Amino acid sequence: MSLSYPKRIFLTALVMLISLLMIMAALWLPQVDREIEVMDSLFVIDITDSMNVEDVSFGNETINRLEWAKEYTRQSILSMPCGSHAGLAIFSEARSLILMTPVEVCANYHDLMQMLSQFRPTMAWARSSEVSKALYTAIRQAKEITPQPTVVFLTDGHEAPPVHETLFPKFTDTPGEVPGVIVGIGGSDLVPIPKTNEFGEIEGYWEINEVMHKDVYASSRGDAAELNDNRPRTEHLSSQKKSHMETVSRRVGFEFISSPKSPQNLIKEMQKISETRQQPVKYDLFVWLASIALILLLLVFLPYSMFTKQHE
Amino acid sequence: MMLFGLEWAFPLVLLLLPMALLPWFNNNLDKTVAWTALVPHDPLSRTISLALKVLSSVVIAALLLAVASPAIPERTVERFGEGAEIVLLLDRSRSMDDAFAVTTQAANYSVAGDNSKRRVARTYLTEFVKKRPDDRFGFVFFSTNSINLLPLTYSKEAILATIEANSLGKGLSDTNLADALMNSALMFEDQPYRGSRIVLLVSDGGQLMTDEAMELITKRYKEMNLSIYWIYLKARQEMTLEPSENDNILYTDLPERKVHEFFKGIGIPYRAFEAGSLDEFAKAMDEIDEQQYQTLIVEELVPHEPKADLFLWLALLAMLPLASSHLYSYWGVRKAHE
């Protein structure tokens, strides 16, 4: 040791005194207020038949799109800081149905998961999948909720019956008034869509002649009839309709992310567009104060002699 | 992470615990003495120096344990309360979008307005749920297929949010009463009997059920000790669930009367409230509120309880004599050098 004995004694006494004060502070210093950013969200999950297609993977497992959507929703809710709110909705036919308005995610995590686990194709009230119209109703209903949530719309983008690009259902609200993200699900290859019976069991696949391949309105309009010509008859097959969802999200002022790898992709996107609220949380400093005391004490007792050469 | 029955926020810190032995392996504070034989044999000093080492070890260990932030994990405790376990069965059919308790025909056509039956039901149910602190509520999604959307929960926030969501948007085209009644009973399956079990149906109509379904419902409801409360939102004031003397011939075969007959015949506690006005609706809710205060076993969630303070206190108690002794020796050394 290069320090003289009196100096060592002085430093030790000083360290002990500071450590003592730190421990006292850790015990009695009041909690401090810290602001964290929280947001309100509404998860709308596609429960139409095309979501039964098994062409997505989580880890090493290949699962169906609906399971993926539910698992992704679960992980996203889990990634939100306490104080954030999340609500749940499903969509089928041409509308979204809100099943739980946003609730605080930590206190109600169990109930949110209970409800999420119930989402299945048998809840559908009709056998069609009009993605854009359903999205519009989700936006309209989100406006009725205070505080207004950011909409997260999880879908494969499969429109059944199909819609022609030029004959889109009109979006009459202001784009971007309700912020939101469309999360695209599904693989890029066209695969058959399982058909479910009333008990939700898979019974064969949708056949080529069981679905509409053309926009109904285009067929009935003389000027647009040619739009339907020469279209491939592939509507009984499904893949992730990326370009369609991009178009739709532009129309309503949403962001679009395709097959995100982690919930953070969604959370980051949401933080960019959502109106976040500041939520004060009580924060206890004791860990920091006790750590300082601990490090100081260890400095006194570290075996320095093992590292310094003895010059005797 | 759980260790020793406690939940540790930073369990890896515990790996540093051997550091508590450091005071025993160094002589940073020893004074170099020319000839040890000169040092007098002093048992008191030896004891004190030993005690100081023990104290140092205790402080280091206690601080490490405190920094690892132990807590008693969240747990449930059972206590006796007063109330009931209630499954809500709210009709979501299109007709529930019609205005409630209107006298003119024209007003009937304001679809999904603020005074729609579904919104009125929302208002009163919300009030009801808020009044009942100990009750556990469940919610059945009532459509073509019914689904036990929200299994019985104590969270008022969750059930209120589900009731709220039910009032949004428009009604569904198809509802299946028999299926919904069956699923409501399933909510109680595999659950210990905690107290009064109620299925609270709010609807503006009835549905004919198959004999098979009725048989199954009868069996289940009896087995599971359920009671049915039906708040029937009347469309026409003069129509009653019980047949009366001067009955309109059109009413005799209405499905709601058939359902009423069926409920009466199951042989379980059953009560129908016919609400033709907001006032009657409120009264029905109040009556259910008053009746349902039997003893109920309530599971209460005790939030997680931080326990780091215990270790900080231990560190403080050990630190006080340790710091004093070091301050004293500093004072002594300074005195000696003067």
Interface residues (C-beta under 8 A of the other chain):
Chain A: M1 Y5 P6 R8 I9 F10 T12 A13 M16 L17 S19 L20 I23 M24 A26 L27 G87 A89 R95 S96 L97 I98 L99 M100 T101 P102 V103 E104 A107 N108 H110 D111 L112 Q114 M115 Q118 R120 T122 M123 W125 A126 T137 Q141 E144 I145 E198 D284 F286 V287 A290 S291 A293 L294 L297 L298 V300 F301 L302 P303 Y304 S305
Chain B: F10 M19 L22 P23 F25 N26 N27 N28 L29 K31 T32 S56 V59 I60 L63 L64 A66 V67 S69 F141 S143 T144 N145 I147 N148 L149 L150 P151 T153 S155 E157 A158 A161 T162 E164 A165 L168 G169 K170 L172 S173 D174 P306 A308 D309 L312 W313 A315 L316 M319 L320 L322 A323 H326 L327 S329 Y330 V333 R334 H337
